[in-house]
Amino acid sequence: MDALYRSSRPARLHRLSRRQVVLDLGWGGVAVAVLAGCSTGSTGSTGSTGSTGSGNAASSGSASSAAAATATSTGALAWKRVDFGFVSAYLLVRGASVAVVDTGVAGNADAIGTALQAASASWESVTDVILTHHHPDHAGGLGDVAARASRASIHAGAADIDTIPTSPRTIVAAADGSDIFGMQVVATPGHTDGHISVFDRGTRVLVAGDALGNTGGLTGSNPQFTADPAQAAQSVKTLATLDAGTILFGHGAPLTSGAAEALRTLAGAL
């Protein structure tokens, strides 16, 4: 769904994507309130298979229906996409423990809670909350999520921490190469200065945040929202060395087949 806003010229209207409204207004309460109110009834994005993106089609429907979907198991690590319609969060499950990667905008904690229940887990199961970057469509819901996941450590890239104002407790800097929830932190700056991705070597699952996208085939960071295009391109090349079998995106359908080859092709074109 597109959102309309009125510019400084009273008689002129501009049509922007919901993501653009969130990023333009930043952490402002108006943008968060409007989008949170719309997210429950929104239709999810559908990823398409292209020359460099062979991902499965994204499931359509409300955030609540997406949250109720069966968790996808990849060996020792299971993952569940929580589709808010224009952006996604992910649950990573190991046994009785859960990590939440990204939170969406404010107001999405209930959908994440529903997803936890569908995975036979609860907020008490959450040991880690990982933010790929500071943009409010990924970190805007942190306050509510962290309050409910009261036992969880919160992680983000060091360069982004000061621009995440909604955390109820200290955010731990996630250093390149460090381990969180049994996953390797991969510094992927460019989309934002402190953008990070996480990679599970055992199951080859990569959670790429916005370092990659798959809304119409596999791409790098969306240029419209990229702080440093040269760094973003280098980050794609870094991710291409990981031999990922599954890629989970902030925007677009998870890529579950041909991921490594598609990513190498993309990196080679940059």
NUGUKE-196576 format. One line per field, with one value per residue: y, x, z of N, C-alpha, C in turn; residue number from 1. Coordinates in steps of 0.05 Angstrom, whole numbers, plus 5000, padded with zeros to 4 digits. Example, Ala and Ser with C-alpha at 12.3 -4.5 7.8 and 13.67 -1.06 7.14 Angstrom:
2
n_Y	(4886_4955)
n_X	(5264_5257)
n_Z	(5156_5142)
ca_Y	(4910_4979)
ca_X	(5246_5273)
ca_Z	(5156_5143)
c_Y	(4934_5001)
c_X	(5264_5258)
c_Z	(5156_5157)
i	(1_2)
END
This chain:
270
n_Y	(4976_5044_5106_5171_5237_5306_5358_5417_5452_5468_5452_5407_5338_5281_5215_5163_5105_5061_5049_5093_5135_5122_5125_5177_5208_5189_5173_5194_5201_5205_5179_5127_5113_5115_5076_5030_5023_5007_4960_4910_4895_4892_4870_4823_4831_4802_4761_4754_4708_4719_4735_4738_4726_4675_4664_4635_4649_4701_4693_4717_4761_4780_4807_4775_4726_4711_4704_4659_4618_4555_4542_4543_4492_4485_4442_4445_4496_4533_4575_4630_4671_4735_4770_4835_4860_4903_4899_4853_4814_4765_4702_4663_4598_4555_4496_4507_4561_4628_4676_4742_4776_4840_4885_4911_4967_5008_4978_4927_4885_4849_4816_4791_4764_4728_4697_4674_4641_4606_4579_4548_4574_4629_4697_4694_4657_4684_4700_4736_4797_4821_4874_4892_4942_5014_5038_5060_5025_4977_4977_5006_4982_4965_4982_4961_4906_4893_4905_4864_4819_4810_4786_4785_4799_4857_4872_4908_4939_4977_5030_5045_5047_5094_5119_5093_5103_5079_5038_5002_4986_4977_4973_4923_4926_4895_4862_4853_4787_4765_4723_4712_4681_4632_4646_4677_4744_4789_4845_4891_4945_5005_5006_5028_5060_5025_4975_4906_4836_4768_4701_4632_4580_4525_4512_4545_4591_4657_4719_4777_4829_4894_4895_4865_4854_4827_4839_4840_4803_4786_4835_4887_4933_4979_5034_5083_5087_5083_5095_5096_5080_5054_5025_4993_4961_4933_4904_4868_4836_4815_4783_4747_4711_4675_4629_4620_4583_4594_4656_4708_4764_4834_4860_4830_4763_4704_4672_4609_4571_4561_4604_4616_4616_4655_4700_4704_4716_4766_4795_4793_4826_4877)
n_X	(5017_5011_5028_5001_5026_5025_5060_5103_5079_5014_4975_4994_5003_5043_5061_5085_5124_5109_5155_5188_5162_5170_5226_5237_5211_5236_5244_5197_5135_5087_5094_5106_5059_5020_5038_5041_4988_4969_4995_4975_4934_4959_4985_5035_5099_5114_5164_5201_5225_5285_5339_5381_5358_5330_5290_5239_5169_5143_5101_5034_4990_4964_5004_4993_4976_5022_5056_5036_5052_5085_5147_5209_5255_5324_5365_5404_5388_5329_5286_5240_5200_5173_5127_5113_5088_5113_5163_5207_5216_5256_5254_5301_5314_5340_5336_5308_5316_5313_5329_5315_5314_5316_5259_5217_5172_5147_5096_5093_5103_5065_5054_5104_5103_5061_5084_5125_5095_5074_5120_5126_5148_5165_5165_5201_5236_5270_5335_5368_5366_5375_5396_5399_5409_5400_5354_5286_5246_5266_5286_5250_5212_5238_5235_5186_5194_5241_5225_5188_5218_5252_5297_5334_5395_5415_5436_5476_5508_5567_5572_5521_5493_5485_5445_5399_5347_5309_5318_5309_5351_5422_5454_5492_5553_5562_5614_5652_5660_5651_5612_5543_5489_5507_5518_5557_5578_5576_5606_5574_5576_5550_5496_5478_5523_5537_5516_5501_5505_5484_5510_5500_5543_5537_5486_5485_5454_5440_5427_5411_5393_5387_5430_5426_5373_5309_5263_5249_5280_5348_5386_5434_5443_5389_5395_5369_5366_5416_5475_5530_5550_5595_5618_5574_5572_5620_5607_5569_5603_5634_5595_5585_5627_5613_5585_5529_5470_5416_5383_5360_5320_5310_5274_5234_5226_5249_5308_5318_5340_5394_5422_5477_5503_5473_5486_5541_5542_5517_5554_5598_5583_5587)
n_Z	(5000_4983_5014_5024_5028_5047_5017_5028_4995_4993_4954_4929_4921_4938_4921_4959_4976_5032_5059_5046_5071_5125_5129_5113_5152_5195_5262_5278_5313_5283_5233_5249_5277_5237_5200_5232_5244_5195_5183_5198_5163_5114_5050_5037_5005_4941_4921_4861_4811_4779_4732_4766_4814_4845_4881_4925_4918_4958_5015_5016_5051_5117_5172_5216_5194_5167_5209_5233_5202_5189_5220_5185_5180_5183_5192_5251_5261_5260_5222_5220_5182_5196_5168_5156_5115_5085_5102_5135_5195_5230_5263_5294_5312_5360_5389_5451_5450_5424_5375_5356_5296_5275_5280_5255_5249_5304_5342_5322_5356_5375_5331_5326_5375_5365_5325_5355_5389_5351_5339_5381_5425_5468_5495_5536_5517_5484_5473_5448_5413_5351_5312_5246_5225_5235_5213_5218_5199_5210_5262_5292_5324_5369_5424_5445_5434_5461_5513_5523_5513_5560_5579_5540_5505_5469_5404_5357_5300_5315_5295_5285_5333_5364_5337_5347_5384_5417_5453_5514_5545_5548_5485_5455_5421_5359_5336_5276_5254_5304_5350_5354_5381_5361_5310_5258_5259_5207_5183_5144_5118_5087_5067_5115_5160_5201_5188_5195_5180_5192_5196_5192_5195_5197_5175_5132_5129_5116_5142_5116_5123_5098_5065_5021_4973_4952_4921_4869_4842_4857_4888_4907_4961_4965_4924_4936_4990_5010_5046_5032_4972_4949_4992_5001_4955_4961_5006_4987_4956_4997_5024_4984_4988_5026_5013_5017_5030_5039_5037_5077_5075_5090_5058_5013_4986_5020_4995_4975_4942_4898_4918_4931_4881_4854_4885_4878_4824_4823_4854_4820_4780_4798)
ca_Y	(5000_5069_5126_5198_5258_5333_5372_5444_5466_5456_5440_5386_5313_5263_5187_5151_5079_5062_5050_5120_5152_5115_5135_5206_5220_5178_5161_5210_5185_5204_5159_5101_5107_5110_5050_5008_5018_4995_4936_4886_4887_4896_4847_4820_4832_4776_4760_4741_4695_4733_4723_4736_4720_4652_4659_4626_4671_4707_4689_4741_4761_4798_4799_4753_4701_4703_4696_4633_4598_4536_4550_4528_4481_4480_4428_4454_4523_4537_4603_4637_4699_4749_4788_4857_4871_4918_4893_4828_4806_4736_4687_4642_4580_4533_4483_4523_4589_4643_4703_4758_4794_4863_4887_4927_4993_5006_4966_4900_4865_4828_4797_4775_4746_4707_4680_4658_4620_4586_4564_4534_4589_4652_4719_4684_4641_4701_4706_4757_4814_4830_4894_4894_4970_5032_5049_5055_5003_4953_4980_5022_4967_4954_4988_4942_4879_4890_4904_4838_4799_4824_4771_4784_4818_4871_4875_4924_4949_4999_5056_5051_5046_5121_5128_5076_5116_5067_5015_5006_4979_4981_4957_4913_4928_4869_4865_4835_4761_4756_4703_4717_4659_4612_4656_4696_4771_4798_4873_4897_4973_5016_5014_5047_5057_5003_4952_4879_4812_4745_4677_4606_4564_4498_4509_4563_4611_4684_4740_4799_4856_4909_4894_4853_4855_4807_4846_4836_4791_4792_4861_4897_4954_4997_5060_5105_5088_5074_5117_5095_5060_5039_5006_4974_4942_4916_4886_4847_4818_4800_4763_4726_4692_4658_4605_4618_4566_4608_4684_4720_4793_4853_4867_4810_4735_4689_4658_4583_4554_4576_4629_4622_4623_4681_4721_4707_4729_4794_4808_4795_4848_4903)
ca_X	(5000_5026_5018_5001_5031_5023_5086_5101_5060_4989_4958_5007_5006_5063_5057_5110_5121_5108_5182_5198_5150_5183_5254_5236_5203_5253_5232_5174_5112_5065_5099_5104_5032_5005_5045_5034_4960_4963_5010_4960_4918_4974_4993_5064_5112_5119_5190_5199_5249_5297_5364_5399_5343_5312_5277_5211_5150_5137_5074_5018_4970_4970_5026_4985_4976_5049_5068_5026_5063_5103_5175_5225_5277_5348_5383_5404_5376_5303_5279_5212_5196_5150_5123_5096_5076_5132_5189_5205_5234_5260_5260_5321_5308_5358_5325_5289_5324_5305_5340_5298_5330_5300_5234_5197_5165_5133_5070_5094_5111_5044_5058_5127_5094_5045_5104_5138_5076_5072_5145_5126_5166_5153_5184_5221_5255_5287_5361_5382_5353_5397_5387_5417_5416_5385_5331_5263_5230_5279_5292_5230_5197_5256_5226_5166_5205_5261_5211_5176_5240_5267_5322_5350_5416_5409_5461_5475_5534_5575_5568_5492_5481_5477_5421_5376_5340_5286_5325_5306_5376_5446_5458_5520_5565_5567_5639_5656_5673_5642_5591_5518_5470_5520_5521_5579_5571_5591_5602_5565_5570_5543_5468_5484_5551_5541_5500_5512_5490_5493_5512_5503_5559_5527_5463_5489_5433_5450_5406_5426_5382_5384_5454_5416_5344_5298_5235_5244_5305_5369_5400_5448_5429_5373_5410_5354_5369_5444_5493_5556_5547_5620_5619_5552_5581_5641_5594_5558_5625_5640_5574_5587_5647_5604_5572_5503_5450_5391_5387_5336_5322_5291_5253_5233_5222_5274_5320_5323_5353_5412_5430_5506_5509_5461_5501_5567_5537_5512_5579_5616_5573_5590)
ca_Z	(5000_4983_5032_5013_5047_5036_5018_5037_4977_5001_4934_4914_4935_4928_4928_4968_4988_5061_5069_5042_5092_5150_5129_5111_5178_5215_5286_5286_5321_5264_5213_5262_5284_5212_5188_5249_5241_5169_5177_5203_5140_5089_5035_5036_4978_4928_4908_4835_4802_4756_4723_4789_4838_4840_4907_4926_4921_4986_5022_5018_5073_5139_5189_5234_5180_5161_5234_5240_5184_5201_5219_5166_5194_5168_5210_5279_5263_5246_5219_5213_5172_5205_5146_5163_5091_5069_5113_5150_5216_5230_5287_5291_5334_5366_5412_5466_5450_5400_5369_5338_5279_5267_5295_5242_5261_5329_5340_5311_5376_5377_5309_5333_5396_5352_5312_5376_5397_5329_5339_5407_5441_5482_5498_5555_5502_5468_5486_5433_5393_5333_5293_5224_5222_5251_5200_5234_5190_5221_5290_5305_5344_5389_5451_5453_5433_5483_5539_5526_5514_5581_5585_5516_5499_5445_5389_5332_5292_5332_5282_5285_5360_5373_5322_5355_5409_5431_5469_5543_5558_5532_5461_5453_5394_5346_5321_5253_5261_5331_5350_5368_5378_5344_5283_5253_5251_5183_5178_5116_5117_5061_5069_5136_5168_5219_5180_5199_5173_5209_5179_5206_5178_5197_5157_5110_5129_5117_5146_5103_5128_5073_5048_4997_4971_4933_4915_4840_4836_4877_4884_4930_4976_4949_4923_4947_5019_5016_5055_5018_4951_4945_5014_4998_4934_4973_5025_4970_4950_5022_5029_4963_4996_5048_5003_5031_5018_5042_5044_5088_5068_5102_5038_4992_4993_5024_4973_4987_4923_4880_4931_4929_4853_4847_4898_4864_4798_4830_4862_4797_4762_4811)
c_Y	(5025_5088_5153_5217_5284_5347_5401_5461_5454_5442_5416_5361_5296_5234_5174_5123_5082_5063_5078_5138_5147_5128_5165_5219_5208_5165_5177_5193_5184_5182_5131_5094_5100_5082_5027_5002_5004_4967_4911_4876_4889_4869_4846_4823_4805_4778_4746_4729_4710_4721_4721_4730_4698_4644_4648_4651_4675_4702_4715_4738_4779_4788_4776_4727_4692_4693_4668_4611_4580_4545_4531_4518_4477_4467_4438_4481_4523_4567_4607_4666_4710_4772_4810_4871_4886_4913_4868_4828_4776_4726_4665_4624_4558_4520_4500_4553_4602_4669_4717_4777_4815_4862_4901_4953_4988_4995_4938_4878_4842_4807_4779_4755_4723_4687_4662_4635_4598_4569_4549_4548_4612_4674_4711_4668_4658_4709_4730_4771_4826_4850_4896_4922_4988_5042_5041_5033_4976_4954_4996_5008_4957_4959_4967_4914_4874_4889_4877_4816_4810_4811_4773_4806_4831_4878_4893_4931_4974_5026_5064_5055_5073_5131_5109_5085_5102_5044_5020_4998_4981_4962_4949_4915_4901_4872_4845_4810_4750_4736_4713_4694_4637_4620_4676_4723_4779_4828_4878_4927_4982_5025_5034_5042_5032_4978_4926_4859_4790_4720_4653_4587_4535_4493_4527_4583_4638_4703_4766_4827_4870_4911_4881_4856_4835_4813_4842_4822_4800_4817_4866_4917_4973_5025_5083_5109_5081_5098_5119_5073_5043_5018_4985_4953_4923_4896_4863_4826_4802_4778_4740_4705_4671_4632_4600_4600_4577_4637_4695_4751_4809_4859_4846_4782_4722_4673_4631_4563_4571_4601_4636_4630_4650_4704_4725_4722_4759_4808_4812_4818_4875_4914)
c_X	(5018_5013_5021_5010_5031_5050_5082_5084_5033_4974_4970_5010_5028_5057_5083_5104_5120_5136_5194_5187_5164_5211_5255_5230_5219_5237_5208_5150_5090_5070_5095_5075_5016_5012_5038_5004_4953_4975_4994_4945_4933_4981_5023_5074_5116_5145_5187_5226_5260_5323_5384_5385_5324_5298_5249_5194_5144_5107_5059_5000_4979_4994_5019_4985_5004_5063_5059_5036_5082_5132_5190_5250_5301_5369_5381_5391_5350_5299_5251_5212_5171_5146_5103_5084_5096_5161_5185_5224_5237_5264_5280_5318_5329_5348_5304_5295_5318_5321_5320_5316_5312_5272_5212_5193_5151_5105_5069_5101_5090_5048_5082_5119_5078_5064_5119_5120_5075_5097_5148_5147_5151_5174_5207_5243_5275_5312_5375_5363_5375_5385_5408_5426_5395_5359_5305_5244_5242_5283_5271_5214_5213_5246_5207_5177_5224_5247_5198_5197_5260_5293_5342_5372_5409_5435_5456_5504_5542_5569_5539_5479_5471_5452_5397_5367_5319_5292_5322_5331_5399_5447_5487_5529_5572_5591_5640_5671_5665_5619_5567_5499_5481_5523_5544_5568_5589_5585_5596_5557_5563_5514_5466_5513_5557_5525_5515_5493_5499_5490_5516_5518_5548_5505_5464_5466_5445_5426_5420_5415_5377_5410_5447_5385_5335_5269_5229_5268_5326_5384_5417_5431_5414_5387_5395_5359_5397_5461_5519_5555_5572_5623_5597_5559_5601_5628_5580_5580_5634_5620_5576_5609_5637_5591_5545_5484_5422_5397_5360_5340_5303_5268_5255_5232_5249_5282_5330_5336_5370_5423_5459_5513_5498_5477_5528_5564_5533_5538_5598_5608_5578_5618)
c_Z	(5000_5003_5019_5035_5032_5039_5028_5019_4981_4979_4920_4932_4922_4937_4935_4978_5018_5072_5067_5064_5119_5151_5127_5137_5201_5238_5295_5292_5301_5244_5225_5267_5259_5202_5206_5247_5215_5166_5180_5178_5113_5076_5033_5007_4967_4913_4881_4827_4777_4749_4746_4814_4833_4866_4904_4928_4950_4991_5025_5042_5095_5155_5207_5220_5173_5187_5242_5222_5199_5199_5200_5180_5175_5186_5239_5282_5247_5244_5211_5205_5185_5186_5154_5139_5074_5079_5130_5174_5215_5258_5279_5316_5336_5391_5426_5466_5423_5399_5351_5322_5267_5279_5280_5256_5288_5324_5329_5331_5379_5355_5315_5355_5385_5338_5332_5385_5376_5328_5366_5426_5454_5484_5517_5541_5487_5483_5473_5415_5377_5313_5271_5219_5235_5238_5215_5224_5199_5251_5305_5326_5367_5418_5461_5454_5456_5510_5544_5528_5535_5587_5562_5516_5472_5430_5364_5325_5307_5321_5281_5312_5368_5359_5327_5383_5426_5448_5499_5558_5538_5508_5459_5425_5383_5328_5298_5262_5288_5328_5366_5361_5359_5315_5281_5245_5228_5180_5149_5114_5089_5061_5092_5145_5185_5212_5184_5187_5191_5192_5197_5188_5176_5177_5133_5107_5134_5121_5139_5109_5101_5057_5021_4996_4950_4927_4886_4828_4855_4869_4909_4944_4958_4948_4936_4977_5028_5023_5039_4997_4947_4967_5010_4977_4945_4992_5010_4964_4974_5027_5008_4970_5016_5039_5017_5015_5019_5050_5053_5086_5085_5084_5016_5003_5000_4999_4983_4967_4905_4892_4927_4901_4845_4860_4886_4837_4803_4837_4839_4778_4774_4806)
i	(1_2_3_4_5_6_7_8_9_10_11_12_13_14_15_16_17_18_19_20_21_22_23_24_25_26_27_28_29_30_31_32_33_34_35_36_37_38_39_40_41_42_43_44_45_46_47_48_49_50_51_52_53_54_55_56_57_58_59_60_61_62_63_64_65_66_67_68_69_70_71_72_73_74_75_76_77_78_79_80_81_82_83_84_85_86_87_88_89_90_91_92_93_94_95_96_97_98_99_100_101_102_103_104_105_106_107_108_109_110_111_112_113_114_115_116_117_118_119_120_121_122_123_124_125_126_127_128_129_130_131_132_133_134_135_136_137_138_139_140_141_142_143_144_145_146_147_148_149_150_151_152_153_154_155_156_157_158_159_160_161_162_163_164_165_166_167_168_169_170_171_172_173_174_175_176_177_178_179_180_181_182_183_184_185_186_187_188_189_190_191_192_193_194_195_196_197_198_199_200_201_202_203_204_205_206_207_208_209_210_211_212_213_214_215_216_217_218_219_220_221_222_223_224_225_226_227_228_229_230_231_232_233_234_235_236_237_238_239_240_241_242_243_244_245_246_247_248_249_250_251_252_253_254_255_256_257_258_259_260_261_262_263_264_265_266_267_268_269_270)
END
